[in-house]
């Protein structure tokens, strides 16, 4: 299958130009003013899937943005890969921090990408990574190298919470039947360090409100005698971690999965410089749970962070107010087996229980999602690992991501299959930020690696 | 001296009308657009002091608003009372919450004031309370009852920090020489419970900034491994009190004055219903330092309150950010003998010392002032106490106020004399708020009580 390299060599200008055309359409799912552009993008994806060799390509309307579906069934007895991706993008704000127009893609070299990177909103997340799969399919169909069946499900609401995807999946379980789900919407450790994301954290996001007196009071006249909701909220937040930075909510760790020694040892193989890490965000020391490394703390361990806090007088100068209320937004990242709804309920009852009688507390659950993990001994993982070995010349490192992609857990629940996360992006790609970009090398390397996954997956499935 | 009652009876309409005329001038010191009105008010005060019998009445210009000075020296060998007050007022905003125009005074009955209250900005704070002294002087001069010398110093910048008063005092120590300073700019416990404010708390106000990473991070990717400045700030704030609600800053209590049993017992005589207190601000329990009552906690004990806190995402909905910075405004109310600059320095070094290495902390001192206390065995206090006994038929209760009037400490430092705070306002007068008012009964009771103070002070000073 070395022909993939020559196929890329002969077609790379077209591969880049087609992606650039797709990036020019501002498919901002969060902004209803762009509804027409989102639809236009769905139509462009449909057209490209057809050109790549997909059959039965359809645009499924939803109450939000449409889902594009297509398939290439070569033999019902062969295994089936379901590719998931999304064609919608984050809003490009703040616009003034972009060096070029977010929807007028340009290719420029960078220190990490001397061969050039495509700068545009969605270049990496996820139009670029999704389109690698379309081009890999094109190669396999044109060169008759497709070893199994393939289905595509490309949605337009990932950046706004995939609201209508669950309904589509539940209504189309037969159509979406598959043996493995393949997604490129994550990153790898470095250009020369391939990695496969084997875990995602779940999420529970809540907002808390602490009420003291029924109105703002003069802190001189009442201070010291009446509970100050900011002080109380600070106490309550502080009490959520113990001196080892363990979370103190009773039952919080009950279902936390203990990682196998093998996977933990593999994780530790990932090249990591604590000095570089600290320097990159300008901190003097890291901070986290006793007994775990930095890379473990932000991936295989559950955490609790305050994402926002406010109360009292926050303008210029001074006001001696003892406020009536204080608020915080708190999120917990969860690991596989922790159920986000159960954790949300544990948080709520704990937070209410620890409140002193001098205040009233309201906890409002916001949203959440389950964590996810793929065992590294699965056929899907092994096929991906072999594919990277072939194109990078080294075994990829299994990597737990600290982030959350709640739909992956949904896929497993509804479709009963595991997801393989083959990401080709880099942390420096600035997804969700100004000057998002995707290395040309990464884009083409993805197109090169994906057909090897199909080959090994089909062989290992026999 | 029962003639004061008939004098008031014969002149009360005029006393009210003169005050109403003064209240009509919008002397808003904070707003430079009202500079001319503030000056007009100073001129009106000058005129009234002259009419009441003061000599050498002058308007002293400052770089801000002018100070009005006047005196009536009947015998250099007799003691001298210095009356301090202010003719400037707080801004009336929010205007839409006023039931009548703030500078168009009206007299209306209320539940607490069936005989009527004057509704206007400054009615109680401090034009009304200051003017009681002008009318008491008028009576004593006209009826030849003035038993000692009197000086008036009425300023126009109290509501904006008395910026130019210190300079005036330091430059005029001889002119202002006195044996006691008399101020009516506080309140009393209830209409039938006279009280004398014997203490004011000092203040130290600081702003703190906690910096973690140099930019906002994704809480999924970094959460658990990098110190979250909001969580750290919450921990640091929580650690500023121990389980008995004592403040943990080393040295904080070193100079705290222990109250005499006599004064503490007198304080406890003040009528106080904890149930009513809790109901008035809708709380289920009070909260404060172990070993002290509610009235002690908010007056004779130093306290630490967070007046404002902010950091991270505080808009609608959710954002999973691990913010770079978190902030708080923190104020400490201090008791006599605690030096506010020393306490500010203690806070700063403690707060910097307790910060973990994973964050950087900046403490910015904002402003402050010294606390103040008048001993209840002083001649001034005894004279005031006897005056109240005469007009209220009961001994007034010494009361520590939790609030701060930094100039009182300045008076003692520069003029070496004690201040007696004879307040006739009520908590319900809504000073600094919409619908500020002052009971007609309270206004006239002040005019009635003040001459008795002079009589007793002169007699006790012999």
Interface residues (C-beta under 8 A of the other chain):
Chain A: X201 X203 X205 X212 X213 X214 X215 X217 X218 X219 X220 X221 X222 X223 X224 X225 X226 X227 X228 X230 X231 X232 X233 X234 X235 X237 X238 X239 X241 X281 X282 X283 X284 X285 X286 X287 X288 X289 X294 X295 X297 X298 X301 X302 X303 X305 X306 X307 X308 X309 X310 X311 X312 X313 X314 X317 X318 X319 X320 X321 X322 X323 X326 X327 X328 X329 X331 X333 X356 X357 X358 X359 X360 X366 X367 X401 X402 X403 X404 X427 X432
Chain B: X201 X203 X205 X212 X213 X214 X215 X217 X218 X219 X220 X221 X222 X223 X224 X225 X226 X227 X228 X230 X231 X232 X233 X234 X235 X237 X238 X239 X241 X281 X282 X283 X284 X285 X286 X287 X288 X289 X294 X295 X297 X298 X301 X302 X303 X305 X306 X307 X308 X309 X310 X311 X312 X313 X314 X317 X318 X319 X320 X321 X322 X323 X326 X327 X328 X329 X331 X333 X356 X357 X358 X359 X360 X366 X367 X401 X402 X403 X404
